[in-house]
Amino acid sequence: MDQQEKTVWHWIARGVLGLTALVGVSAVLGFSYQQFSERRDVVAYPAPGQLYDVGNVRLHMRCDGEGSQTVVLLSGMGNPVSSFGPLSRALQSDARLCAYDRDGLGWSEESGRQRDAGVAADQLARLLDVAGIEGRVMLVGHSYGGLVARVLTHKYSARVSGLVLLDSSHEDMAERFPPVAQAEFHDLLEGFQLAALLNRFGVPRILGLFKPAIDGLEGKDFQTSLAHLNAVSHMVGTGEEAKGWARSADAARLARAQGFGDLPLDVFVAGDWPEAMLPSWLAMQRELASLSSHSRFHLVEGANHPQIGMDARYVPRVAAAIRARLVELQ
């Protein structure tokens, strides 16, 4: 090797070492920034509700409003209880509104156990008992929360007075979306499982990667929800839910096979889905509406998936439908 080649390799080696050092320093700085930010968020956003022991974990639930009827809000995969702030406030004068964090999410504790919609349904049923919420409740579920709500309705039908689905996940979406969207859905599930690792080094926090998941929220609702999405523990819980998707889908298929008779059912569908996906999504949502002979189907033009339950432009329409069902059930 002549002197010129030695010089080239010398600079390549120095470049590799420099890049490695830069990555290492960035990782340390990101980790430190994440630790500092999480400690700050714990102080800035204390739990608004209470922790209830449901046997193998303590779950956080907040109840607001008054009334003879209770509405229980179930958030989507990855979203904490604070994502339901606008809808909860819109209905506080009509009923008692209870929103909770599933195992490992938000302010709830982490059980370290396997998660899926069946497990979540059992835990919520116990939570209602432990919290002293008697009688039948109306379930309002967004996205994955809608799938959990359907499984709970199937398993504990005597506890449910009505069901409202906000762009609910469908158990067959992984197979019935167009091929490109199927791949994106699997990438999403894998991304949720990767998110906890990224959060450890502050990557989503620095880049604002999770902001689209709470599109429509504003002010404290937005800041609180984003703080949870950027937390390591919250994304560990979300990743566990993503791992259990196949089991959750199977549980929802059992619920669909039985149907819900004449249970009051409202199905809200976001109209702002990609053009290639919208036909199959509408078909799946209409199938959900057919689960009850007493259902109403609402297509919300202009709303995207998170906005349908979070955005001030669309929340009044959802609140009005829930309010009408509450009057009907009196």
C-alpha positions as CSV (number, residue, x, y, z in Angstrom):
1,M,0.0,0.0,0.0
2,D,1.6,3.3,-1.1
3,Q,1.5,6.5,1.0
4,Q,-1.5,7.9,-0.8
5,E,-3.6,4.9,-0.1
6,K,-2.6,4.9,3.5
7,T,-3.7,8.6,3.7
8,V,-7.1,7.8,2.2
9,W,-7.7,4.9,4.6
10,H,-6.5,7.0,7.5
11,W,-9.1,9.7,6.8
12,I,-11.8,7.0,6.3
13,A,-11.0,5.5,9.6
14,R,-11.1,8.9,11.3
15,G,-14.4,9.6,9.6
16,V,-15.9,6.3,10.9
17,L,-14.6,6.9,14.4
18,G,-16.0,10.5,14.3
19,L,-19.4,9.3,13.2
20,T,-19.5,6.6,15.8
21,A,-18.6,9.1,18.5
22,L,-21.3,11.5,17.2
23,V,-23.9,8.8,17.4
24,G,-22.8,7.8,20.9
25,V,-22.9,11.4,22.1
26,S,-26.3,12.0,20.5
27,A,-27.6,8.8,22.2
28,V,-26.3,10.0,25.6
29,L,-27.7,13.4,25.1
30,G,-31.1,12.1,23.9
31,F,-31.3,9.7,26.8
32,S,-30.5,12.5,29.3
33,Y,-33.0,14.8,27.7
34,Q,-35.7,12.1,27.8
35,Q,-35.0,11.4,31.5
36,F,-35.2,15.1,32.4
37,S,-38.4,15.6,30.3
38,E,-40.2,12.7,31.9
39,R,-39.4,13.9,35.4
40,R,-40.7,17.4,34.4
41,D,-43.9,15.9,32.9
42,V,-44.7,13.9,36.0
43,V,-44.8,17.2,37.9
44,A,-46.6,19.1,35.2
45,Y,-49.3,16.6,34.5
46,P,-50.4,14.8,37.7
47,A,-53.1,12.1,37.5
48,P,-56.6,13.7,37.4
49,G,-58.3,10.6,38.6
50,Q,-57.8,7.7,40.9
51,L,-56.0,4.3,40.8
52,Y,-58.1,1.2,41.3
53,D,-56.8,-2.3,42.0
54,V,-58.3,-4.7,39.6
55,G,-56.4,-7.7,40.8
56,N,-53.1,-7.8,39.0
57,V,-52.6,-4.1,38.2
58,R,-53.9,-0.7,39.3
59,L,-55.8,1.2,36.6
60,H,-56.3,5.0,36.4
61,M,-59.8,6.3,35.9
62,R,-61.3,9.8,36.0
63,C,-65.0,10.4,36.3
64,D,-66.6,13.8,35.8
65,G,-70.2,15.1,35.5
66,E,-73.3,13.9,37.2
67,G,-76.4,12.0,36.2
68,S,-78.2,8.7,36.6
69,Q,-76.4,7.3,33.6
70,T,-72.7,6.5,33.1
71,V,-70.7,6.8,29.9
72,V,-67.4,5.0,29.8
73,L,-64.8,6.3,27.2
74,L,-62.3,3.9,25.7
75,S,-59.3,5.4,23.9
76,G,-57.5,4.1,20.8
77,M,-54.3,2.2,20.8
78,G,-51.5,4.6,22.1
79,N,-53.9,7.3,23.4
80,P,-54.2,8.2,27.1
81,V,-57.4,9.2,28.9
82,S,-56.6,12.9,28.3
83,S,-57.4,12.4,24.6
84,F,-61.1,12.3,25.5
85,G,-61.0,15.8,27.2
86,P,-63.2,17.6,24.6
87,L,-65.8,14.9,24.4
88,S,-66.0,14.5,28.2
89,R,-66.5,18.2,28.8
90,A,-69.2,18.3,26.1
91,L,-71.3,15.7,28.0
92,Q,-70.6,16.5,31.6
93,S,-74.1,18.0,32.1
94,D,-75.8,15.0,30.6
95,A,-74.2,12.0,32.4
96,R,-71.3,10.8,34.5
97,L,-68.4,10.5,32.2
98,C,-65.6,8.0,33.1
99,A,-62.4,7.7,31.0
100,Y,-59.7,5.3,32.0
101,D,-56.2,4.2,31.0
102,R,-55.7,0.6,30.1
103,D,-52.9,-1.5,31.5
104,G,-49.5,0.3,31.1
105,L,-51.0,3.4,29.4
106,G,-51.3,6.9,30.7
107,W,-51.4,7.1,34.5
108,S,-52.2,3.4,34.9
109,E,-49.6,0.9,36.2
110,E,-47.9,-1.7,34.1
111,S,-48.8,-5.3,34.9
112,G,-46.0,-6.9,32.8
113,R,-48.6,-9.4,31.5
114,Q,-49.9,-10.3,28.1
115,R,-52.4,-7.9,26.6
116,D,-55.3,-8.1,24.2
117,A,-58.9,-6.9,23.8
118,G,-60.2,-9.8,25.9
119,V,-57.9,-9.1,28.8
120,A,-58.8,-5.4,28.5
121,A,-62.5,-6.1,28.6
122,D,-62.1,-8.3,31.7
123,Q,-60.0,-5.6,33.4
124,L,-62.6,-2.9,32.6
125,A,-65.4,-5.0,33.9
126,R,-63.5,-5.4,37.2
127,L,-62.7,-1.7,37.2
128,L,-66.4,-0.8,37.1
129,D,-67.1,-3.1,40.0
130,V,-64.2,-1.8,42.1
131,A,-65.0,1.8,41.4
132,G,-68.6,1.2,42.5
133,I,-70.2,1.9,39.2
134,E,-73.4,-0.1,39.3
135,G,-75.9,-0.8,36.6
136,R,-75.5,-0.6,32.9
137,V,-73.1,1.8,31.2
138,M,-72.8,3.2,27.7
139,L,-69.5,2.4,26.1
140,V,-67.9,4.9,23.7
141,G,-64.8,3.5,22.0
142,H,-62.4,5.1,19.5
143,S,-60.3,3.1,17.2
144,Y,-58.8,0.1,19.1
145,G,-61.0,1.2,22.0
146,G,-64.0,0.5,19.9
147,L,-62.8,-3.1,19.4
148,V,-62.3,-3.5,23.1
149,A,-65.8,-2.1,23.7
150,R,-67.4,-4.6,21.4
151,V,-65.5,-7.5,23.1
152,L,-66.7,-6.3,26.5
153,T,-70.3,-6.0,25.2
154,H,-70.1,-9.6,24.0
155,K,-68.6,-10.9,27.3
156,Y,-70.6,-8.7,29.7
157,S,-73.8,-7.8,27.8
158,A,-75.7,-7.3,31.1
159,R,-73.4,-4.3,31.9
160,V,-73.9,-2.4,28.6
161,S,-76.8,-0.1,27.8
162,G,-75.5,1.2,24.5
163,L,-72.5,1.3,22.3
164,V,-70.9,4.2,20.3
165,L,-68.0,3.4,17.9
166,L,-65.8,6.2,16.7
167,D,-63.9,5.0,13.6
168,S,-63.5,1.7,15.4
169,S,-60.8,-0.8,14.4
170,H,-62.2,-3.8,12.5
171,E,-60.9,-7.2,13.2
172,D,-60.4,-8.0,9.5
173,M,-58.7,-4.7,8.5
174,A,-55.3,-6.4,8.3
175,E,-56.6,-8.7,5.6
176,R,-59.2,-6.5,3.8
177,F,-57.4,-3.3,3.2
178,P,-55.7,-2.9,-0.2
179,P,-52.3,-4.6,-0.3
180,V,-50.3,-1.4,0.3
181,A,-52.5,-0.5,3.2
182,Q,-52.1,-4.0,4.7
183,A,-48.4,-3.5,4.7
184,E,-48.8,-0.1,6.3
185,F,-51.0,-1.5,9.0
186,H,-48.4,-4.2,9.9
187,D,-45.7,-1.5,9.9
188,L,-47.9,0.5,12.3
189,L,-48.1,-2.4,14.7
190,E,-44.4,-3.0,14.5
191,G,-43.8,0.7,14.9
192,F,-45.8,0.7,18.2
193,Q,-43.5,-2.0,19.5
194,L,-40.4,0.0,18.4
195,A,-41.7,3.2,19.9
196,A,-40.6,2.5,23.5
197,L,-37.0,2.1,22.4
198,L,-37.1,5.3,20.4
199,N,-38.7,7.1,23.4
200,R,-35.7,6.0,25.6
201,F,-33.5,8.3,23.5
202,G,-36.0,11.1,23.1
203,V,-36.4,10.7,19.3
204,P,-40.2,11.1,19.0
205,R,-40.1,13.9,21.6
206,I,-37.4,15.8,19.7
207,L,-39.0,15.2,16.2
208,G,-42.6,15.5,17.2
209,L,-43.4,12.1,15.7
210,F,-46.5,11.4,17.7
211,K,-48.3,14.7,17.2
212,P,-50.5,13.4,14.3
213,A,-51.9,10.7,16.7
214,I,-53.7,13.5,18.6
215,D,-54.6,15.7,15.7
216,G,-57.5,17.9,16.8
217,L,-56.6,18.3,20.5
218,E,-55.6,21.7,21.8
219,G,-54.2,23.3,24.9
220,K,-53.7,21.2,27.9
221,D,-55.4,18.2,26.4
222,F,-52.8,18.2,23.6
223,Q,-49.8,18.8,25.9
224,T,-50.9,16.2,28.4
225,S,-51.6,13.6,25.7
226,L,-48.3,14.3,24.0
227,A,-46.4,14.0,27.2
228,H,-47.8,10.4,27.6
229,L,-47.1,9.5,24.0
230,N,-43.5,10.6,24.5
231,A,-43.1,8.5,27.8
232,V,-41.3,5.2,27.7
233,S,-43.7,3.4,30.0
234,H,-46.8,4.5,28.0
235,M,-45.2,3.1,24.8
236,V,-44.2,-0.1,26.5
237,G,-47.9,-0.6,27.2
238,T,-48.9,0.4,23.7
239,G,-46.4,-2.1,22.2
240,E,-47.9,-4.9,24.3
241,E,-51.3,-4.1,22.9
242,A,-49.9,-4.1,19.4
243,K,-48.3,-7.5,20.0
244,G,-51.7,-8.9,21.0
245,W,-53.5,-7.7,17.8
246,A,-54.2,-11.2,16.4
247,R,-55.8,-12.4,19.7
248,S,-57.8,-9.1,19.9
249,A,-59.1,-9.7,16.3
250,D,-60.1,-13.2,17.2
251,A,-62.0,-12.0,20.2
252,A,-63.8,-9.4,18.1
253,R,-64.8,-12.0,15.5
254,L,-66.5,-14.0,18.2
255,A,-68.4,-10.9,19.2
256,R,-69.4,-10.2,15.6
257,A,-70.6,-13.8,15.1
258,Q,-73.1,-13.4,18.0
259,G,-74.2,-9.8,17.2
260,F,-75.8,-7.4,19.7
261,G,-79.5,-7.9,19.1
262,D,-81.3,-4.6,19.4
263,L,-78.7,-2.8,21.5
264,P,-78.6,0.9,20.8
265,L,-75.5,1.3,18.5
266,D,-74.0,4.3,16.8
267,V,-71.2,3.9,14.3
268,F,-69.2,7.0,13.4
269,V,-66.9,6.9,10.5
270,A,-64.2,9.4,9.5
271,G,-64.6,10.4,5.9
272,D,-61.0,11.6,5.4
273,W,-59.3,8.2,4.7
274,P,-57.0,7.7,1.7
275,E,-59.1,7.2,-1.5
276,A,-57.7,3.7,-2.0
277,M,-58.7,2.6,1.5
278,L,-62.1,4.4,2.0
279,P,-64.3,1.8,0.1
280,S,-63.1,-1.2,2.2
281,W,-63.2,0.9,5.4
282,L,-66.8,2.0,4.8
283,A,-67.7,-1.6,4.0
284,M,-66.2,-2.8,7.3
285,Q,-67.9,0.0,9.3
286,R,-71.3,-0.8,7.8
287,E,-70.8,-4.4,8.9
288,L,-70.3,-3.1,12.4
289,A,-73.5,-1.1,12.2
290,S,-75.3,-4.3,11.1
291,L,-74.5,-5.9,14.5
292,S,-77.6,-4.4,16.0
293,S,-81.1,-3.9,14.6
294,H,-81.2,-0.6,16.4
295,S,-78.1,1.1,14.9
296,R,-77.3,4.5,13.3
297,F,-74.5,5.1,10.8
298,H,-72.8,8.5,10.7
299,L,-70.3,9.4,8.0
300,V,-68.3,12.4,9.2
301,E,-67.0,14.1,6.1
302,G,-63.7,15.9,6.5
303,A,-62.7,14.2,9.8
304,N,-59.6,12.0,9.9
305,H,-59.1,9.1,12.2
306,P,-58.0,10.9,15.4
307,Q,-60.1,14.1,14.7
308,I,-63.4,12.3,14.8
309,G,-63.2,12.0,18.6
310,M,-60.9,14.9,19.5
311,D,-61.5,17.9,17.2
312,A,-63.8,20.7,18.3
313,R,-65.4,20.7,14.8
314,Y,-66.6,17.1,15.1
315,V,-67.0,16.5,18.8
316,P,-70.4,18.3,19.0
317,R,-71.9,15.9,16.5
318,V,-70.7,12.9,18.4
319,A,-71.9,14.4,21.7
320,A,-75.3,15.1,20.2
321,A,-75.7,11.4,19.1
322,I,-74.7,10.2,22.6
323,R,-77.0,12.7,24.2
324,A,-79.9,11.4,22.1
325,R,-79.2,7.8,23.1
326,L,-79.1,8.8,26.8
327,V,-82.5,10.4,26.5
328,E,-83.8,7.3,24.7
329,L,-82.5,5.1,27.5
330,Q,-84.0,7.0,30.3
